[in-house]
Amino acid sequence: MRRFLDLFDKGLGHLEKTLFAVSVSALVLIAAIMITAISIRNIGLSIPDHVLITQQLMLVSIACGLGYATGQRAHIAVDLLYDRFGPKGRTAAELVAVAAGLVAVVPVALWAVGDFLAFLRSGRYYYGQLNMPEWPARLFFATGFILVWLRLTHHLLAELAGEGEVYRSRHKPHG
């Protein structure tokens, strides 16, 4: 089981880093679009569909960053009581947290995949000068939530196999 968990962790780590790079790139693009749009407005020019592009890039940046945050165990946590638990108490708390996370994420991930597939099949485009397709941002949104789902599944399997502490120490949150 440990070998499977290590391979699963390594594969997810690569995906998380890739999507994190996509997330950071989207944020850089948003900043560039905003600065350019504000700068050229003074001379009477504008970037076509810049508001729509910014909205879609925000969706991409948030969803792609979630997987990385989950992998690094960097979500907001309240350690007031957790730090006082013994090893069994921490394992129980981790199991409850992961189960609650899966209950919350699985329906969103399934909806996101269905939403992406519906937009892909429909071939719809945004109305605007650029006629951008609607599905690419939905693809990144669905991918981000699937990655969170997979990472939480890894956390659950590690806890159930008694290996949770190994992965908790490997992926300590920064702070």
Z-matrix of the N, CA and C atoms (Angstrom, degrees):
N
C 1 1.465
C 2 1.532 1 110.29
N 3 1.333 2 116.35 1 -37.63
C 4 1.465 3 120.21 2 -177.98
C 5 1.525 4 111.25 3 -61.90
N 6 1.332 5 116.98 4 -39.96
C 7 1.463 6 120.04 5 179.92
C 8 1.530 7 110.33 6 -64.85
N 9 1.318 8 116.34 7 -43.34
C 10 1.466 9 120.47 8 177.69
C 11 1.530 10 110.25 9 -60.17
N 12 1.327 11 117.19 10 -45.14
C 13 1.462 12 121.11 11 -179.99
C 14 1.525 13 111.29 12 -63.20
N 15 1.334 14 116.70 13 -38.82
C 16 1.470 15 119.79 14 178.23
C 17 1.528 16 111.34 15 -65.07
N 18 1.329 17 116.97 16 -43.72
C 19 1.470 18 120.56 17 178.37
C 20 1.522 19 111.01 18 -65.01
N 21 1.310 20 115.94 19 -42.61
C 22 1.464 21 122.06 20 177.97
C 23 1.527 22 109.69 21 -60.58
N 24 1.335 23 116.66 22 -45.39
C 25 1.462 24 122.40 23 179.43
C 26 1.528 25 111.05 24 -62.54
N 27 1.312 26 116.45 25 -44.08
C 28 1.465 27 120.71 26 -178.92
C 29 1.535 28 110.87 27 -64.79
N 30 1.331 29 116.75 28 -45.35
C 31 1.462 30 120.49 29 178.64
C 32 1.518 31 112.54 30 -62.40
N 33 1.319 32 115.69 31 -44.41
C 34 1.462 33 119.79 32 177.86
C 35 1.523 34 111.04 33 -64.33
N 36 1.338 35 116.23 34 -37.11
C 37 1.465 36 120.20 35 178.57
C 38 1.521 37 111.53 36 -59.91
N 39 1.326 38 116.56 37 -42.68
C 40 1.473 39 119.78 38 178.10
C 41 1.524 40 111.31 39 -63.76
N 42 1.328 41 116.39 40 -44.55
C 43 1.472 42 119.89 41 178.32
C 44 1.523 43 111.36 42 -62.83
N 45 1.324 44 116.20 43 -42.49
C 46 1.465 45 120.47 44 -179.95
C 47 1.522 46 111.67 45 -61.87
N 48 1.319 47 116.44 46 -43.30
C 49 1.467 48 119.65 47 179.57
C 50 1.522 49 111.26 48 -66.16
N 51 1.322 50 116.70 49 -38.16
C 52 1.463 51 120.31 50 178.22
C 53 1.523 52 110.69 51 -64.45
N 54 1.338 53 116.53 52 -47.49
C 55 1.461 54 119.45 53 179.98
C 56 1.527 55 111.63 54 -68.60
N 57 1.327 56 117.12 55 -30.00
C 58 1.464 57 119.82 56 175.25
C 59 1.529 58 109.82 57 -64.70
N 60 1.332 59 116.73 58 -40.74
C 61 1.472 60 120.27 59 176.71
C 62 1.523 61 110.63 60 -63.18
N 63 1.330 62 117.13 61 -38.57
C 64 1.471 63 121.01 62 175.85
C 65 1.528 64 109.44 63 -62.77
N 66 1.319 65 116.59 64 -43.00
C 67 1.461 66 121.68 65 -179.66
C 68 1.528 67 111.53 66 -61.75
N 69 1.306 68 116.31 67 -46.93
C 70 1.469 69 120.39 68 179.30
C 71 1.525 70 110.11 69 -64.61
N 72 1.326 71 117.13 70 -41.61
C 73 1.469 72 120.88 71 178.16
C 74 1.525 73 111.09 72 -60.67
N 75 1.328 74 116.14 73 -40.49
C 76 1.468 75 119.95 74 178.45
C 77 1.527 76 110.54 75 -63.13
N 78 1.324 77 116.77 76 -40.99
C 79 1.468 78 119.79 77 178.55
C 80 1.527 79 111.81 78 -65.66
N 81 1.326 80 116.72 79 -38.74
C 82 1.466 81 120.39 80 177.58
C 83 1.527 82 109.55 81 -64.65
N 84 1.328 83 116.85 82 -42.54
C 85 1.465 84 120.41 83 177.56
C 86 1.531 85 111.54 84 -62.44
N 87 1.315 86 116.55 85 -40.80
C 88 1.468 87 119.89 86 178.10
C 89 1.529 88 110.05 87 -60.21
N 90 1.330 89 116.21 88 -46.06
C 91 1.474 90 120.05 89 179.23
C 92 1.522 91 110.70 90 -61.61
N 93 1.328 92 116.99 91 -43.12
C 94 1.470 93 120.31 92 -179.93
C 95 1.527 94 111.26 93 -64.21
N 96 1.313 95 116.66 94 -41.50
C 97 1.474 96 120.64 95 179.24
C 98 1.524 97 110.24 96 -64.34
N 99 1.320 98 116.69 97 -44.94
C 100 1.465 99 120.39 98 -179.04
C 101 1.528 100 111.38 99 -63.26
N 102 1.318 101 116.58 100 -46.81
C 103 1.468 102 120.31 101 -179.49
C 104 1.523 103 110.33 102 -63.14
N 105 1.330 104 116.43 103 -44.29
C 106 1.461 105 120.33 104 179.61
C 107 1.519 106 111.34 105 -64.86
N 108 1.329 107 116.25 106 -44.74
C 109 1.470 108 119.84 107 -178.87
C 110 1.529 109 111.28 108 -61.50
N 111 1.300 110 117.33 109 -41.38
C 112 1.468 111 121.09 110 179.12
C 113 1.530 112 110.47 111 -69.25
N 114 1.326 113 115.71 112 -40.91
C 115 1.469 114 119.98 113 -177.57
C 116 1.519 115 112.56 114 -66.46
N 117 1.321 116 117.56 115 -44.62
C 118 1.464 117 118.86 116 -174.78
C 119 1.528 118 112.88 117 -83.90
N 120 1.315 119 116.35 118 -11.04
C 121 1.459 120 119.27 119 177.32
C 122 1.530 121 111.02 120 -61.24
N 123 1.315 122 116.40 121 -33.13
C 124 1.466 123 121.64 122 -178.89
C 125 1.526 124 113.01 123 -65.78
N 126 1.328 125 117.46 124 -23.65
C 127 1.468 126 119.34 125 179.42
C 128 1.525 127 111.88 126 -104.28
N 129 1.325 128 116.65 127 11.95
C 130 1.455 129 121.22 128 174.03
C 131 1.518 130 115.48 129 86.04
N 132 1.314 131 118.69 130 13.53
C 133 1.465 132 122.10 131 177.98
C 134 1.520 133 109.94 132 -106.16
N 135 1.335 134 116.15 133 164.63
C 136 1.460 135 119.88 134 175.93
C 137 1.528 136 109.75 135 -149.35
N 138 1.305 137 115.74 136 158.59
C 139 1.465 138 122.47 137 175.69
C 140 1.522 139 106.69 138 -90.73
N 141 1.347 140 117.41 139 125.51
C 142 1.463 141 118.44 140 -179.62
C 143 1.530 142 111.55 141 -61.76
N 144 1.305 143 116.23 142 133.94
C 145 1.469 144 123.84 143 174.97
C 146 1.533 145 113.52 144 55.48
N 147 1.321 146 118.50 145 31.22
C 148 1.463 147 120.12 146 -176.92
C 149 1.528 148 112.70 147 -63.89
N 150 1.307 149 117.68 148 -32.05
C 151 1.473 150 119.72 149 178.85
C 152 1.529 151 109.59 150 -69.14
N 153 1.310 152 117.34 151 -43.64
C 154 1.461 153 121.95 152 178.82
C 155 1.531 154 111.09 153 -63.86
N 156 1.314 155 116.78 154 -43.98
C 157 1.462 156 120.71 155 178.61
C 158 1.525 157 110.14 156 -61.55
N 159 1.324 158 117.03 157 -43.30
C 160 1.458 159 121.36 158 179.37
C 161 1.525 160 111.18 159 -62.99
N 162 1.321 161 117.72 160 -41.56
C 163 1.464 162 121.21 161 178.35
C 164 1.527 163 110.98 162 -60.66
N 165 1.320 164 116.50 163 -45.14
C 166 1.457 165 120.49 164 -178.75
C 167 1.526 166 111.51 165 -68.09
N 168 1.322 167 117.07 166 -38.06
C 169 1.458 168 120.24 167 178.01
C 170 1.531 169 111.68 168 -67.84
N 171 1.329 170 117.79 169 -33.43
C 172 1.471 171 120.32 170 175.85
C 173 1.523 172 110.62 171 -63.99
N 174 1.321 173 116.61 172 -42.28
C 175 1.461 174 121.54 173 177.28
C 176 1.528 175 109.84 174 -59.10
N 177 1.330 176 116.32 175 -45.22
C 178 1.462 177 121.55 176 179.39
C 179 1.527 178 110.75 177 -63.97
N 180 1.323 179 117.59 178 -45.65
C 181 1.468 180 120.24 179 -176.04
C 182 1.528 181 111.90 180 -64.54
N 183 1.306 182 117.53 181 -38.95
C 184 1.468 183 120.03 182 -179.10
C 185 1.524 184 111.24 183 -72.01
N 186 1.322 185 117.15 184 -49.45
C 187 1.463 186 120.26 185 -176.85
C 188 1.525 187 112.08 186 -65.08
N 189 1.318 188 117.51 187 -40.17
C 190 1.466 189 120.49 188 -179.21
C 191 1.524 190 111.75 189 -71.39
N 192 1.308 191 118.19 190 -29.02
C 193 1.459 192 121.39 191 178.34
C 194 1.525 193 113.42 192 -76.13
N 195 1.323 194 117.43 193 -22.32
C 196 1.467 195 120.57 194 -178.39
C 197 1.523 196 112.89 195 -63.30
N 198 1.327 197 116.71 196 -41.72
C 199 1.457 198 120.09 197 -179.88
C 200 1.522 199 111.89 198 -61.72
N 201 1.323 200 115.79 199 -42.96
C 202 1.461 201 120.56 200 178.96
C 203 1.531 202 110.42 201 -63.93
N 204 1.323 203 116.52 202 -44.62
C 205 1.469 204 120.09 203 179.70
C 206 1.526 205 111.10 204 -62.02
N 207 1.315 206 117.16 205 -38.94
C 208 1.461 207 120.77 206 179.05
C 209 1.526 208 110.11 207 -66.59
N 210 1.323 209 116.78 208 -42.65
C 211 1.463 210 120.54 209 178.98
C 212 1.505 211 113.13 210 -63.34
N 213 1.314 212 117.04 211 -34.57
C 214 1.463 213 121.85 212 179.53
C 215 1.525 214 112.35 213 -86.95
N 216 1.313 215 116.02 214 0.95
C 217 1.476 216 121.83 215 -176.41
C 218 1.526 217 109.97 216 53.71
N 219 1.322 218 114.57 217 44.90
C 220 1.467 219 120.86 218 -173.63
C 221 1.523 220 112.92 219 -105.63
N 222 1.310 221 117.56 220 17.76
C 223 1.457 222 119.30 221 175.29
C 224 1.531 223 108.96 222 -75.44
N 225 1.293 224 115.52 223 162.90
C 226 1.459 225 120.27 224 179.44
C 227 1.525 226 108.82 225 -61.99
N 228 1.309 227 115.95 226 130.63
C 229 1.458 228 120.94 227 -179.07
C 230 1.521 229 109.47 228 -135.91
N 231 1.313 230 115.09 229 151.61
C 232 1.457 231 121.36 230 175.97
C 233 1.525 232 106.42 231 -111.85
N 234 1.328 233 115.53 232 107.57
C 235 1.458 234 120.74 233 -174.73
C 236 1.526 235 113.66 234 -97.24
N 237 1.318 236 117.12 235 8.14
C 238 1.456 237 121.19 236 -176.08
C 239 1.532 238 111.32 237 -53.98
N 240 1.323 239 117.09 238 -50.87
C 241 1.459 240 120.91 239 179.44
C 242 1.523 241 111.99 240 -90.36
N 243 1.311 242 116.72 241 -35.23
C 244 1.463 243 121.74 242 -176.30
C 245 1.523 244 111.89 243 -55.85
N 246 1.326 245 117.74 244 -40.96
C 247 1.461 246 121.13 245 -179.00
C 248 1.530 247 112.38 246 -65.36
N 249 1.307 248 117.23 247 -20.09
C 250 1.466 249 120.80 248 -179.52
C 251 1.528 250 112.87 249 -90.56
N 252 1.355 251 116.18 250 -10.72
C 253 1.464 252 120.15 251 -179.89
C 254 1.529 253 110.11 252 -73.62
N 255 1.317 254 114.63 253 151.52
C 256 1.459 255 120.10 254 170.96
C 257 1.527 256 109.10 255 -81.66
N 258 1.319 257 117.01 256 -176.18
C 259 1.461 258 120.57 257 -178.00
C 260 1.542 259 113.40 258 -57.96
N 261 1.328 260 117.45 259 -41.60
C 262 1.470 261 119.97 260 179.67
C 263 1.527 262 111.35 261 -69.24
N 264 1.310 263 116.30 262 -38.45
C 265 1.468 264 120.52 263 177.69
C 266 1.524 265 111.57 264 -65.02
N 267 1.333 266 116.36 265 -39.16
C 268 1.469 267 120.11 266 178.13
C 269 1.521 268 110.94 267 -66.81
N 270 1.325 269 115.90 268 -40.38
C 271 1.465 270 119.32 269 177.84
C 272 1.521 271 110.23 270 -62.53
N 273 1.325 272 116.79 271 -43.58
C 274 1.467 273 120.14 272 178.88
C 275 1.526 274 110.68 273 -63.51
N 276 1.328 275 116.84 274 -42.79
C 277 1.469 276 120.38 275 178.57
C 278 1.525 277 110.98 276 -63.56
N 279 1.325 278 117.19 277 -40.60
C 280 1.472 279 120.71 278 177.63
C 281 1.516 280 110.80 279 -63.45
N 282 1.325 281 117.32 280 -42.44
C 283 1.465 282 120.50 281 179.05
C 284 1.527 283 111.69 282 -61.67
N 285 1.323 284 116.12 283 -42.81
C 286 1.463 285 119.95 284 178.30
C 287 1.530 286 110.47 285 -64.62
N 288 1.328 287 116.38 286 -43.59
C 289 1.469 288 120.43 287 -179.51
C 290 1.520 289 111.43 288 -63.70
N 291 1.323 290 117.09 289 -45.10
C 292 1.461 291 120.72 290 -179.26
C 293 1.526 292 110.42 291 -66.52
N 294 1.322 293 116.87 292 -41.94
C 295 1.476 294 119.79 293 178.87
C 296 1.527 295 110.36 294 -62.59
N 297 1.322 296 117.04 295 -43.32
C 298 1.473 297 120.02 296 178.03
C 299 1.525 298 110.41 297 -63.97
N 300 1.328 299 117.15 298 -40.47
C 301 1.458 300 120.54 299 177.33
C 302 1.510 301 112.18 300 -61.61
N 303 1.329 302 116.27 301 -43.80
C 304 1.468 303 119.54 302 178.86
C 305 1.530 304 111.71 303 -65.25
N 306 1.321 305 116.89 304 -39.43
C 307 1.468 306 119.93 305 177.68
C 308 1.527 307 110.52 306 -60.84
N 309 1.314 308 116.65 307 -35.35
C 310 1.469 309 120.55 308 -179.87
C 311 1.524 310 112.47 309 -80.26
N 312 1.334 311 117.89 310 -38.35
C 313 1.462 312 121.25 311 -171.31
C 314 1.528 313 113.12 312 -84.67
N 315 1.306 314 118.13 313 -37.42
C 316 1.472 315 120.20 314 -175.02
C 317 1.529 316 112.12 315 -57.35
N 318 1.323 317 120.84 316 -48.39
C 319 1.471 318 118.71 317 179.17
C 320 1.535 319 112.59 318 -62.91
N 321 1.334 320 117.10 319 -37.33
C 322 1.466 321 119.88 320 179.22
C 323 1.527 322 109.99 321 -66.73
N 324 1.332 323 116.97 322 -42.89
C 325 1.467 324 120.62 323 179.49
C 326 1.524 325 110.90 324 -63.29
N 327 1.323 326 116.99 325 -43.63
C 328 1.467 327 119.78 326 179.04
C 329 1.529 328 110.99 327 -64.52
N 330 1.322 329 116.33 328 -41.92
C 331 1.469 330 119.57 329 176.82
C 332 1.523 331 110.53 330 -62.30
N 333 1.341 332 117.26 331 -43.01
C 334 1.466 333 121.27 332 -177.98
C 335 1.523 334 111.31 333 -62.75
N 336 1.330 335 117.11 334 -40.62
C 337 1.461 336 120.15 335 177.93
C 338 1.524 337 109.96 336 -65.36
N 339 1.328 338 117.38 337 -45.13
C 340 1.467 339 120.56 338 177.72
C 341 1.517 340 111.95 339 -62.00
N 342 1.318 341 116.37 340 -39.64
C 343 1.461 342 121.41 341 178.88
C 344 1.526 343 110.37 342 -64.46
N 345 1.330 344 116.46 343 -45.63
C 346 1.463 345 120.43 344 178.05
C 347 1.525 346 110.87 345 -59.52
N 348 1.325 347 117.02 346 -47.37
C 349 1.468 348 120.17 347 -178.83
C 350 1.526 349 111.72 348 -63.06
N 351 1.321 350 117.16 349 -37.70
C 352 1.467 351 120.58 350 177.95
C 353 1.524 352 111.06 351 -64.34
N 354 1.328 353 116.90 352 -43.63
C 355 1.460 354 120.01 353 179.20
C 356 1.528 355 111.50 354 -69.11
N 357 1.323 356 117.03 355 -34.79
C 358 1.462 357 120.85 356 178.43
C 359 1.533 358 110.36 357 -65.84
N 360 1.338 359 116.34 358 -44.86
C 361 1.471 360 120.86 359 179.20
C 362 1.520 361 112.30 360 -66.70
N 363 1.329 362 116.56 361 -35.65
C 364 1.461 363 119.49 362 -175.69
C 365 1.528 364 112.12 363 -72.58
N 366 1.336 365 116.75 364 -28.13
C 367 1.455 366 120.21 365 -178.54
C 368 1.521 367 113.18 366 66.84
N 369 1.334 368 116.33 367 23.58
C 370 1.468 369 120.29 368 -177.49
C 371 1.515 370 112.12 369 -71.28
N 372 1.320 371 114.70 370 150.30
C 373 1.456 372 123.08 371 178.01
C 374 1.513 373 108.81 372 -123.64
N 375 1.330 374 115.89 373 152.49
C 376 1.456 375 119.75 374 172.91
C 377 1.518 376 108.66 375 -73.82
N 378 1.323 377 115.21 376 143.01
C 379 1.456 378 118.59 377 175.16
C 380 1.517 379 107.93 378 -78.24
N 381 1.277 380 116.00 379 124.48
C 382 1.455 381 121.98 380 -179.27
C 383 1.511 382 108.53 381 171.18
N 384 1.294 383 115.55 382 -179.16
C 385 1.459 384 120.43 383 -177.54
C 386 1.526 385 112.67 384 -67.11
N 387 1.316 386 118.04 385 -31.25
C 388 1.462 387 121.28 386 -175.23
C 389 1.529 388 114.00 387 -91.20
N 390 1.325 389 118.34 388 -14.12
C 391 1.472 390 122.23 389 -178.11
C 392 1.531 391 111.78 390 49.53
N 393 1.313 392 116.04 391 53.44
C 394 1.462 393 121.47 392 -179.29
C 395 1.525 394 110.58 393 -73.69
N 396 1.345 395 117.43 394 138.11
C 397 1.469 396 119.48 395 175.84
C 398 1.529 397 110.42 396 -68.23
N 399 1.322 398 116.62 397 151.95
C 400 1.462 399 121.06 398 -176.40
C 401 1.531 400 113.40 399 -84.94
N 402 1.326 401 118.85 400 -19.55
C 403 1.456 402 120.97 401 -171.20
C 404 1.526 403 116.46 402 -77.05
N 405 1.345 404 123.29 403 -29.47
C 406 1.478 405 118.97 404 -173.80
C 407 1.532 406 114.61 405 -58.91
N 408 1.305 407 117.92 406 -44.84
C 409 1.470 408 119.35 407 179.38
C 410 1.525 409 110.44 408 -65.05
N 411 1.327 410 116.46 409 -35.70
C 412 1.479 411 120.35 410 177.75
C 413 1.523 412 111.01 411 -64.92
N 414 1.328 413 117.00 412 -34.42
C 415 1.466 414 121.16 413 177.49
C 416 1.527 415 110.28 414 -62.85
N 417 1.323 416 117.30 415 -46.91
C 418 1.465 417 120.37 416 179.72
C 419 1.533 418 111.01 417 -66.13
N 420 1.321 419 116.61 418 -37.03
C 421 1.470 420 120.49 419 178.19
C 422 1.524 421 109.67 420 -62.23
N 423 1.330 422 116.54 421 -48.66
C 424 1.467 423 120.74 422 179.77
C 425 1.525 424 110.82 423 -63.44
N 426 1.324 425 117.29 424 -42.17
C 427 1.463 426 121.16 425 179.93
C 428 1.528 427 110.96 426 -62.01
N 429 1.315 428 117.02 427 -42.08
C 430 1.460 429 120.68 428 178.39
C 431 1.522 430 112.39 429 -60.52
N 432 1.319 431 116.46 430 -44.45
C 433 1.462 432 119.23 431 -178.82
C 434 1.526 433 112.45 432 -74.15
N 435 1.326 434 117.69 433 -30.94
C 436 1.467 435 119.79 434 174.35
C 437 1.524 436 109.37 435 -65.44
N 438 1.335 437 116.90 436 -39.43
C 439 1.459 438 120.45 437 178.24
C 440 1.532 439 111.35 438 -64.03
N 441 1.322 440 117.24 439 -39.97
C 442 1.479 441 120.31 440 176.10
C 443 1.527 442 109.21 441 -62.42
N 444 1.318 443 117.14 442 -44.62
C 445 1.463 444 122.72 443 178.55
C 446 1.533 445 109.94 444 -57.75
N 447 1.325 446 117.29 445 -48.02
C 448 1.462 447 120.72 446 -179.60
C 449 1.522 448 111.63 447 -64.42
N 450 1.328 449 117.59 448 -40.27
C 451 1.464 450 120.10 449 179.99
C 452 1.520 451 110.67 450 -66.73
N 453 1.324 452 117.38 451 -41.56
C 454 1.467 453 119.44 452 177.51
C 455 1.530 454 110.82 453 -65.40
N 456 1.321 455 116.78 454 -34.72
C 457 1.467 456 120.28 455 175.76
C 458 1.524 457 109.70 456 -64.34
N 459 1.328 458 117.07 457 -40.31
C 460 1.464 459 120.39 458 176.09
C 461 1.527 460 110.37 459 -61.55
N 462 1.330 461 116.58 460 -45.22
C 463 1.467 462 120.09 461 178.23
C 464 1.530 463 110.45 462 -57.98
N 465 1.331 464 116.57 463 -44.49
C 466 1.463 465 120.76 464 -178.84
C 467 1.521 466 110.81 465 -63.33
N 468 1.335 467 117.58 466 -47.27
C 469 1.465 468 120.82 467 179.77
C 470 1.529 469 111.30 468 -61.92
N 471 1.328 470 116.77 469 -40.04
C 472 1.465 471 120.31 470 179.09
C 473 1.527 472 110.75 471 -64.02
N 474 1.316 473 116.66 472 -42.53
C 475 1.471 474 119.77 473 178.95
C 476 1.529 475 110.67 474 -64.87
N 477 1.316 476 116.43 475 -44.04
C 478 1.471 477 119.77 476 -178.73
C 479 1.527 478 112.09 477 -66.60
N 480 1.343 479 116.30 478 -30.00
C 481 1.468 480 120.33 479 179.13
C 482 1.522 481 112.29 480 -84.90
N 483 1.334 482 117.40 481 -0.76
C 484 1.454 483 120.55 482 -179.39
C 485 1.519 484 113.42 483 78.44
N 486 1.323 485 117.44 484 15.17
C 487 1.465 486 122.71 485 -178.75
C 488 1.529 487 111.83 486 -106.72
N 489 1.304 488 118.35 487 9.45
C 490 1.452 489 121.95 488 -174.69
C 491 1.518 490 114.05 489 -57.54
N 492 1.325 491 116.46 490 -40.52
C 493 1.473 492 119.87 491 -178.22
C 494 1.528 493 111.42 492 -63.87
N 495 1.314 494 117.12 493 -34.42
C 496 1.470 495 121.13 494 179.02
C 497 1.520 496 109.73 495 -60.13
N 498 1.323 497 116.80 496 -47.23
C 499 1.465 498 121.01 497 -176.86
C 500 1.529 499 111.81 498 -78.65
N 501 1.328 500 117.55 499 -29.50
C 502 1.473 501 119.54 500 174.92
C 503 1.513 502 109.98 501 -64.56
N 504 1.333 503 117.64 502 -41.64
C 505 1.467 504 120.20 503 179.97
C 506 1.511 505 111.14 504 -73.03
N 507 1.320 506 118.27 505 -29.12
C 508 1.454 507 122.30 506 179.38
C 509 1.524 508 111.73 507 -72.66
N 510 1.318 509 116.41 508 -31.29
C 511 1.462 510 122.21 509 -176.66
C 512 1.518 511 111.11 510 -121.47
N 513 1.323 512 116.25 511 55.09
C 514 1.454 513 119.15 512 178.59
C 515 1.521 514 109.92 513 -71.29
N 516 1.338 515 116.22 514 140.22
C 517 1.474 516 119.09 515 177.57
C 518 1.529 517 110.28 516 -65.57
N 519 1.311 518 113.79 517 149.06
C 520 1.455 519 120.13 518 177.08
C 521 1.512 520 108.64 519 -81.84
N 522 1.292 521 117.79 520 140.63
C 523 1.458 522 117.52 521 178.28
C 524 1.456 523 114.99 522 167.76
